[in-house]
Amino acid sequence: MMNMKLHASTILAVLGDVQSELVGKAVVLTDGKAGTVENVWLDELHGLRISIRGHDGKWPISTIKFEQPCQRP
């Protein structure tokens, strides 16, 4: 049981990391859609999915072709 809890904790930690990295960033998807990432979800069938402001639907994170580079002060 401890092994499953460790796996679950690891998955949730990675989801939190991805959310903090991508939410609010500008992205371009492989199908040409572009916009700002609104949210990141963990879908039990498809893995990580994102929603983009101004576009209906959710897309696999693997369809990100370009991500706005981080701007450090």
NUSELUM-749181 format. One record per residue: residue number from 1; x, y, z of N, C-alpha, C in turn. Coordinates in nm, 4 decimals, decimal comma. Last residue first. Example, Ala and Ser with C-alpha at 12.3 -4.5 7.8 and 13.67 -1.06 7.14 Angstrom:
<rs>
 num   n.east  n.north     n.up  ca.east ca.north    ca.up   c.east  c.north     c.up
   2   1,2850  -0,2250   0,7080   1,3670  -0,1060   0,7140   1,2900   0,0030   0,7870
   1   1,3190  -0,5690   0,7800   1,2300  -0,4500   0,7800   1,3200  -0,3300   0,7800
</rs>
This chain:
<rs>
 num   n.east  n.north     n.up  ca.east ca.north    ca.up   c.east  c.north     c.up
  73   1,3615   3,8422  -1,4677   1,3980   3,9835  -1,4464   1,5463   4,0021  -1,4310
  72   1,3052   3,6110  -1,7342   1,3591   3,6349  -1,5995   1,3962   3,7824  -1,5848
  71   1,0684   3,4588  -1,9049   1,1369   3,5871  -1,9010   1,1786   3,6136  -1,7578
  70   1,0604   3,1501  -2,0694   1,0491   3,2230  -1,9430   1,1287   3,3520  -1,9515
  69   0,9196   3,1318  -2,4006   1,0307   3,1157  -2,3062   1,0074   3,1981  -2,1805
  68   0,6196   2,9796  -2,4896   0,6841   3,1083  -2,4629   0,7993   3,0865  -2,3663
  67   0,6485   2,6905  -2,6836   0,6111   2,7478  -2,5551   0,6880   2,8769  -2,5374
  66   0,5317   2,4946  -2,9491   0,6145   2,6067  -2,9055   0,5592   2,6601  -2,7752
  65   0,3748   2,2693  -2,9583   0,4845   2,2810  -3,0538   0,5837   2,3877  -3,0075
  64   0,1927   2,0487  -2,7746   0,2560   2,1808  -2,7679   0,3772   2,1803  -2,8599
  63   0,0917   1,7962  -2,7651   0,0685   1,8706  -2,8885   0,1269   2,0115  -2,8842
  62   0,1249   1,6869  -2,5156   0,2239   1,6505  -2,6172   0,2055   1,7267  -2,7481
  61  -0,0957   1,7460  -2,3715   0,0207   1,8325  -2,3520   0,1265   1,8061  -2,4586
  60  -0,3980   1,7239  -2,5553  -0,2851   1,6582  -2,4876  -0,1657   1,7525  -2,4801
  59  -0,6541   1,9681  -2,4907  -0,5594   1,9026  -2,5809  -0,4498   1,8341  -2,5008
  58  -0,9967   2,0506  -2,4727  -0,8735   2,0195  -2,4000  -0,7843   1,9410  -2,4946
  57  -1,2303   2,3181  -2,5596  -1,1719   2,1849  -2,5624  -1,0474   2,1735  -2,4772
  56  -1,2384   2,6278  -2,7279  -1,3113   2,5251  -2,6543  -1,2398   2,3918  -2,6677
  55  -1,0277   2,9042  -2,6839  -1,0545   2,7841  -2,7636  -1,1276   2,6826  -2,6762
  54  -0,9763   3,1064  -2,5048  -1,0310   3,1434  -2,6350  -1,0608   3,0257  -2,7268
  53  -0,7051   2,9524  -2,3470  -0,7999   3,0642  -2,3434  -0,8440   3,0988  -2,4852
  52  -0,6826   2,6075  -2,3521  -0,6251   2,7333  -2,4000  -0,7346   2,8387  -2,4041
  51  -0,6011   2,3335  -2,1415  -0,7025   2,4160  -2,2077  -0,6363   2,5485  -2,2411
  50  -0,4322   2,0163  -2,1595  -0,4355   2,1595  -2,1323  -0,5582   2,2221  -2,1978
  49  -0,3516   1,7056  -1,9983  -0,4221   1,7809  -2,1018  -0,4260   1,9269  -2,0600
  48  -0,1761   1,4089  -1,9328  -0,1887   1,5526  -1,9089  -0,2533   1,6218  -2,0279
  47  -0,3683   1,1167  -2,0134  -0,2542   1,1804  -1,9474  -0,2788   1,3287  -1,9232
  46  -0,5936   0,9886  -2,1121  -0,5048   1,0576  -2,2061  -0,3815   1,1202  -2,1430
  45  -0,7384   0,8675  -1,9062  -0,7246   0,7980  -2,0352  -0,6159   0,8578  -2,1236
  44  -0,7359   1,0367  -1,6880  -0,6966   0,8973  -1,6681  -0,6801   0,8196  -1,7989
  43  -0,5894   1,3474  -1,7015  -0,6980   1,2668  -1,7566  -0,6547   1,1205  -1,7507
  42  -0,5187   1,6189  -1,5280  -0,4714   1,4821  -1,5399  -0,5914   1,3986  -1,5796
  41  -0,4937   1,9498  -1,6694  -0,5662   1,8410  -1,6047  -0,4920   1,7102  -1,6205
  40  -0,4364   2,2925  -1,6517  -0,3779   2,1622  -1,6833  -0,4543   2,0583  -1,6031
  39  -0,5476   2,6054  -1,7956  -0,5453   2,5038  -1,6915  -0,4794   2,3775  -1,7435
  38  -0,4800   2,8001  -1,9877  -0,5682   2,8340  -1,8759  -0,5558   2,7353  -1,7609
  37  -0,2258   2,9210  -2,1869  -0,2740   2,8032  -2,1143  -0,3557   2,8490  -1,9945
  36  -0,3053   3,1329  -2,4540  -0,2495   3,1211  -2,3203  -0,3097   2,9998  -2,2509
  35  -0,2509   3,0404  -2,7989  -0,3118   3,1155  -2,6914  -0,2402   3,0913  -2,5609
  34  -0,3323   2,8713  -3,1011  -0,2376   2,9440  -3,0181  -0,3140   3,0207  -2,9112
  33  -0,3438   2,6039  -3,3328  -0,4105   2,6828  -3,2297  -0,3037   2,7488  -3,1436
  32  -0,1926   2,4370  -3,4976  -0,1975   2,5794  -3,5278  -0,2711   2,6649  -3,4262
  31  -0,1550   2,1781  -3,4221  -0,2623   2,2030  -3,5193  -0,2805   2,3512  -3,5500
  30   0,0424   2,1907  -3,2289   0,0790   2,1356  -3,3595  -0,0288   2,1589  -3,4639
  29   0,0056   2,5099  -3,0588  -0,0104   2,3658  -3,0712   0,0232   2,3202  -3,2122
  28   0,1806   2,7445  -2,8766   0,1280   2,7140  -3,0085   0,1217   2,5620  -3,0167
  27   0,1342   2,9450  -2,5794   0,1764   2,8239  -2,6493   0,1168   2,8210  -2,7892
  26   0,2135   3,1492  -2,3052   0,1651   3,1436  -2,4427   0,2211   3,0177  -2,5084
  25   0,1254   3,0750  -1,9661   0,2237   3,0872  -2,0745   0,1548   3,0803  -2,2098
  24  -0,0693   3,0223  -1,7783  -0,0363   3,1620  -1,8041   0,0649   3,1826  -1,9155
  23   0,0632   2,7197  -1,6814  -0,0533   2,8078  -1,6703  -0,0077   2,9529  -1,6845
  22   0,3227   2,5903  -1,6781   0,2521   2,6198  -1,8032   0,1371   2,7190  -1,7921
  21   0,4359   2,5612  -1,4185   0,5204   2,5962  -1,5329   0,4415   2,6464  -1,6530
  20   0,2267   2,4862  -1,2541   0,2959   2,6116  -1,2241   0,3859   2,6560  -1,3400
  19   0,1555   2,2432  -1,3801   0,0607   2,3542  -1,3715   0,1330   2,4857  -1,3464
  18   0,3876   2,0943  -1,3355   0,3486   2,1281  -1,4728   0,2502   2,2445  -1,4726
  17   0,3791   2,0707  -1,0541   0,4929   2,1346  -1,1208   0,4561   2,1805  -1,2611
  16   0,1385   1,9293  -1,0187   0,1540   2,0633  -0,9625   0,2681   2,1401  -1,0282
  15   0,2116   1,6889  -1,1461   0,0992   1,7680  -1,1966   0,1088   1,9117  -1,1455
  14   0,4139   1,6041  -0,9713   0,4485   1,6394  -1,1096   0,3368   1,7237  -1,1713
  13   0,2585   1,5531  -0,7439   0,3659   1,6529  -0,7379   0,4043   1,6989  -0,8782
  12   0,0939   1,3477  -0,8346   0,0341   1,4764  -0,7977   0,1392   1,5868  -0,7883
  11   0,2888   1,1470  -0,8754   0,2059   1,1944  -0,9866   0,1469   1,3313  -0,9547
  10   0,3828   1,1121  -0,6121   0,4742   1,1554  -0,7178   0,3962   1,2136  -0,8352
   9   0,1544   1,0175  -0,4832   0,2141   1,1444  -0,4404   0,3077   1,2010  -0,5469
   8   0,1228   0,7738  -0,6184   0,0184   0,8761  -0,6264   0,0743   1,0135  -0,5878
   7   0,3589   0,6414  -0,5382   0,3336   0,6688  -0,6798   0,2301   0,7805  -0,6966
   6   0,3122   0,6290  -0,2608   0,4302   0,6990  -0,3110   0,4107   0,7353  -0,4583
   5   0,0854   0,4709  -0,2543   0,0772   0,6070  -0,2029   0,1950   0,6906  -0,2530
   4   0,1931   0,2324  -0,3518   0,0892   0,3019  -0,4295   0,0759   0,4467  -0,3837
   3   0,3697   0,1709  -0,1422   0,4229   0,1913  -0,2757   0,3228   0,2674  -0,3627
   2   0,1983   0,1228   0,0714   0,2864   0,2399   0,0766   0,3425   0,2733  -0,0616
   1   0,0820  -0,1199   0,0000   0,0000   0,0000   0,0000   0,0871   0,1272   0,0000
</rs>
